Amino acid sequence: MFRLSKSEKFAYIFMLPAIFSITILSIYPILYSFWLSLLDYVLTKPGPYEFVGIKNYIDVLGSDYFLRSFGITMKFALETVSMELLIGLALALILNESFKGRGVARALILIPWAIPDVVAGLIWRWIFNPNYGALNGLLYQFGLIHSYISWLGSPSTALECMSVALIWRELPLAAFLLLAGLQSIPPEMYESAKIDGASSLTSFIHITLPWLKPQISIVLILETMMSIRILSLVYVMTGGGPAGSTSVLAYYTWNEAFQYYNFGAGATLCYIIALLSFAFALVYAKLLSAESLY
């Protein structure tokens, strides 16, 4: 018969509050939201709410609004993740060098990431404001534009403005993850390459990039998930407009659940976003496998 020692019993007793909290705050909402995704759960309709199975999934995936929102989200993710990775790598390489004030520079670069999403959205909404925004003021002052531009009011520029805001917000995280990878590379590898006559570019391609594969994979996974599920920036800066040009999947989900009170469709979209994030994580992990390093 399986028996627990006194110390093991105490350990399980102390774990119970954490297990209970995880069950109530995580597992139950996950299971309940999945159940909602199988119901025709619209608050404006009189109950009881009918079980419809996968009908919500079929309806959502087949709707024109979802397809458009999906396309906007993929474009947004491609723009933000690629720029965060490239600029983050450049920043990491700079911060990895020894120069006066490096510690201060590292601390200052962290500021955007420490700012809450809503505050970041308000800052960038002011910068892009068509009447008194900082961007229009600077461009007009230098003669680059002859009249103020409604950056967030035009479908052709609103999504790009959103991309700039998210890149600014998430860039420190990408830079510091890559910096951690750079600092783990043994200096002897670069010294050996230099002795063999390798140029700086050759060392970067054949030493730095392969060694950074795990960190690059982490950055891609985290930032793709962020770009797919971003809501607060969209809500504060554009509210999904103009003309739905910034209505990403997360905003579409919020709209269905809290504007139209269609909790069945909202829960369905939550699971679609989760599956999409998981699929990207698997693809990145497969493409950027670091087995060759070992």
URBEL-V618729 format. One record per residue. OMEGA is omega as a letter, one per 20 degrees, with the letter a starting at -180 (999 if undefined). Layout:
omega-><OMEGA:OMEGA>
This chain:
omega-><a:a:r:r:a:a:r:r:r:r:r:r:r:r:a:r:r:r:r:a:r:a:a:a:a:a:a:r:r:a:a:r:r:r:r:a:r:a:r:a:r:a:a:r:r:r:j:a:a:r:a:r:a:a:r:a:r:a:a:a:a:a:r:a:r:a:r:r:r:r:r:a:a:r:r:a:r:a:a:a:a:a:r:a:a:a:r:r:r:r:r:r:r:a:r:r:r:r:a:r:a:r:r:r:r:r:a:a:a:a:a:a:a:a:r:a:a:r:r:r:r:r:a:r:r:a:a:a:a:a:a:a:a:a:r:a:a:a:r:a:a:r:a:r:a:r:a:a:r:a:a:a:a:r:a:a:a:a:r:r:r:r:r:a:a:r:r:a:a:a:r:r:r:a:a:r:r:r:r:r:r:a:r:a:r:r:a:a:r:r:r:r:r:r:r:r:a:r:r:r:r:r:r:a:a:r:a:a:r:a:a:a:r:a:r:r:r:r:a:a:a:a:r:r:r:a:r:a:a:a:a:r:r:a:a:a:a:a:r:a:i:r:r:a:r:a:r:a:a:r:r:r:r:a:a:a:a:r:r:r:r:a:r:r:r:r:r:r:r:r:r:r:r:r:r:r:r:r:r:r:r:a:r:a:r:a:a:r:a:a:a:a:a:999>
